[in-house]
């Protein structure tokens, strides 16, 4: 594969910058229409949003099975790509930059908060494996989980909540509850998490 620069989707507010910025990290299935809509929703609320394709070195989203694509990720490269995405936002006129993500992206948002540096706030949605990442966040961090998540055990969620008690668990929601237009979407939980996310980013990035 010919070497390319980090590919990304960008959504900007209609008003002139500077704006607060948010790096949006995709799920294990890669860049999706839901992810792009989420970026557009952020832009509509005054945040510049960039969603990088972390799978681009392996051919891009859906180039292979998600397990293979995830297995080919380098943890250090992921952090570097997220920092590069934050740099793209700053180059476009963003001020303070936060990070958020879903599923695999939720774990990577947590890692960016703990290991990456340079982010002013982080929000992670149903990230599996957070309990196994050592260290504490270097920025304010908010985590969301569904109490009926079929991919993250109750024991792991309890472990994360014990370590990070500000986490929010929606008892009736499963994995992917923010994925509008899918069978996993849980409207009440998604609406509450969206409001909390906007408030959190407004408090820490504005």
C-alpha positions as CSV (number, residue, x, y, z in Angstrom):
1,X,0.0,0.0,0.0
2,X,1.3,3.4,-0.9
3,X,2.0,5.5,2.1
4,X,-0.6,8.2,2.8
5,X,-1.1,10.9,5.4
6,X,-3.7,10.2,8.1
7,X,-7.1,10.3,6.4
8,X,-9.9,11.9,8.3
9,X,-13.4,13.3,8.2
10,X,-13.9,16.9,9.4
11,X,-17.0,18.8,10.4
12,X,-16.8,22.5,11.4
13,X,-19.2,24.9,12.9
14,X,-20.7,27.5,10.5
15,X,-19.5,30.4,12.5
16,X,-15.8,31.5,12.3
17,X,-13.3,30.0,14.7
18,X,-11.6,29.6,16.9
19,X,-13.8,26.8,18.3
20,X,-13.3,24.0,20.8
21,X,-12.3,20.8,19.1
22,X,-13.0,17.1,19.5
23,X,-11.2,14.1,18.0
24,X,-13.9,11.4,17.4
25,X,-12.6,7.7,17.4
26,X,-14.5,5.1,15.5
27,X,-15.7,1.7,16.6
28,X,-14.1,-1.6,15.7
29,X,-16.0,-1.6,12.4
30,X,-14.2,1.6,11.3
31,X,-15.6,4.8,10.0
32,X,-19.4,4.6,9.8
33,X,-22.3,6.8,8.8
34,X,-23.3,7.0,12.5
35,X,-19.8,8.3,13.4
36,X,-20.0,11.0,10.7
37,X,-23.4,12.0,11.9
38,X,-22.0,12.3,15.5
39,X,-19.3,14.6,14.1
40,X,-21.9,16.7,12.4
41,X,-24.0,17.0,15.5
42,X,-20.9,18.2,17.4
43,X,-20.3,20.8,14.8
44,X,-23.9,21.9,15.0
45,X,-23.3,22.6,18.7
46,X,-20.1,24.7,18.0
47,X,-17.4,22.1,18.2
48,X,-14.9,21.4,15.4
49,X,-14.8,17.6,15.0
50,X,-12.2,15.3,13.3
51,X,-12.6,11.6,12.9
52,X,-9.4,9.9,11.8
53,X,-9.4,6.4,10.1
54,X,-7.1,4.5,12.4
55,X,-7.2,1.5,10.0
56,X,-5.7,3.3,7.0
57,X,-2.4,1.5,7.3
58,X,-4.2,-1.8,6.8
59,X,-6.3,-0.6,3.8
60,X,-8.9,1.4,5.6
61,X,-12.2,0.8,7.3
62,X,-13.8,-2.6,6.2
63,X,-10.7,-3.5,4.2
64,X,-10.6,-6.7,6.3
65,X,-12.5,-8.3,9.2
66,X,-12.6,-6.0,12.2
67,X,-10.7,-8.5,14.4
68,X,-7.8,-8.5,11.9
69,X,-7.9,-4.7,11.5
70,X,-7.8,-4.2,15.3
71,X,-5.0,-6.8,15.7
72,X,-2.8,-4.8,13.2
73,X,-3.1,-1.6,15.2
74,X,0.0,-0.5,17.1
75,X,-0.9,1.2,20.4
76,X,1.9,3.7,20.0
77,X,0.8,4.6,16.4
78,X,-2.8,5.0,17.6
79,X,-1.8,7.6,20.2
80,X,0.4,9.3,17.6
81,X,-2.5,9.4,15.1
82,X,-4.8,10.8,17.7
83,X,-2.3,13.5,18.6
84,X,-2.0,14.2,14.8
85,X,-5.8,14.5,14.6
86,X,-5.7,17.0,17.4
87,X,-3.0,18.9,15.5
88,X,-5.3,19.0,12.5
89,X,-8.0,20.6,14.6
90,X,-5.6,23.2,16.0
91,X,-4.4,24.0,12.5
92,X,-8.0,24.6,11.5
93,X,-8.4,27.1,14.3
94,X,-9.6,25.0,17.3
95,X,-8.5,26.0,20.7
96,X,-8.7,23.4,23.4
97,X,-9.2,19.8,22.1
98,X,-11.0,16.9,23.7
99,X,-11.3,13.3,22.6
100,X,-14.2,10.8,22.4
101,X,-14.8,7.4,21.0
102,X,-17.1,4.4,20.8
103,X,-16.4,0.7,21.5
104,X,-12.8,0.3,20.4
105,X,-12.7,4.1,20.3
106,X,-14.0,4.3,23.9
107,X,-10.9,2.3,25.0
108,X,-8.6,4.5,22.9
109,X,-10.2,7.7,24.3
110,X,-9.3,6.4,27.8
111,X,-5.8,5.5,26.6
112,X,-5.4,9.0,25.1
113,X,-6.5,10.5,28.4
114,X,-4.1,8.3,30.4
115,X,-1.1,8.1,28.1
116,X,-1.4,10.6,25.2
117,X,-1.3,14.0,26.8
118,X,-2.4,17.1,25.0
119,X,-6.1,16.6,25.5
120,X,-8.2,18.8,27.7
121,X,-11.1,16.4,28.2
122,X,-12.1,12.8,27.3
123,X,-15.4,11.0,26.9
124,X,-15.5,7.2,26.3
125,X,-18.5,5.1,25.3
126,X,-18.6,1.4,26.1
127,X,-14.9,0.8,25.8
128,X,-13.8,-2.8,26.6
129,X,-10.5,-3.3,28.4
130,X,-10.4,0.0,30.3
131,X,-9.9,-1.8,33.6
132,X,-6.6,-3.3,32.2
133,X,-5.0,0.0,31.3
134,X,-2.8,1.2,34.1
135,X,-2.6,4.9,35.2
136,X,-5.0,7.7,35.8
137,X,-6.3,10.2,33.3
138,X,-4.3,13.4,32.8
139,X,-7.5,15.3,31.9
140,X,-11.2,15.3,33.1
141,X,-12.7,12.1,31.8
142,X,-16.3,10.8,31.6
143,X,-17.2,7.2,30.8
144,X,-20.5,5.6,29.7
145,X,-21.5,2.0,29.8
146,X,-24.7,0.0,29.2
147,X,-25.7,-2.3,32.0
148,X,-26.7,-5.0,29.4
149,X,-23.6,-4.8,27.4
150,X,-23.0,-8.2,25.8
151,X,-19.3,-7.5,25.2
152,X,-18.2,-6.0,28.5
153,X,-18.9,-8.1,31.6
154,X,-20.6,-6.6,34.7
155,X,-17.4,-7.4,36.6
156,X,-15.4,-5.2,34.3
157,X,-17.9,-2.3,34.4
158,X,-17.9,-2.6,38.2
159,X,-14.1,-2.5,38.3
160,X,-14.1,0.7,36.1
161,X,-16.7,2.4,38.2
162,X,-14.9,1.6,41.4
163,X,-11.8,3.2,39.9
164,X,-13.6,6.0,38.2
165,X,-16.8,6.6,40.1
166,X,-18.0,9.4,37.8
167,X,-18.8,6.8,35.2
168,X,-22.4,6.5,34.0
169,X,-24.0,3.1,33.6
170,X,-27.4,2.9,31.9
171,X,-29.1,-0.3,33.3
172,X,-31.4,-0.9,30.3
173,X,-28.8,-0.2,27.5
174,X,-26.6,-2.6,25.7
175,X,-23.4,-2.2,23.7
176,X,-23.7,0.4,21.0
177,X,-26.6,2.2,22.6
178,X,-25.5,5.5,20.8
179,X,-25.6,3.8,17.4
180,X,-28.7,5.5,16.0
181,X,-30.5,3.6,13.3
182,X,-29.4,0.2,14.6
183,X,-31.0,-2.5,16.7
184,X,-28.6,-1.6,19.6
185,X,-29.7,2.0,19.8
186,X,-31.3,2.9,23.1
187,X,-33.0,6.3,22.7
188,X,-33.3,7.4,26.3
189,X,-29.8,6.4,27.2
190,X,-28.4,8.0,24.1
191,X,-30.2,11.2,24.6
192,X,-29.0,11.5,28.2
193,X,-25.4,10.6,27.3
194,X,-25.5,13.2,24.5
195,X,-26.6,15.9,26.8
196,X,-24.0,14.9,29.4
197,X,-21.3,14.9,26.7
198,X,-22.1,18.3,25.5
199,X,-22.2,19.7,29.0
200,X,-18.9,18.0,29.8
201,X,-17.1,19.3,26.7
202,X,-18.6,22.8,27.1
203,X,-17.3,22.9,30.7
204,X,-13.8,21.7,29.9
205,X,-13.1,22.9,26.4
206,X,-14.9,26.2,26.0
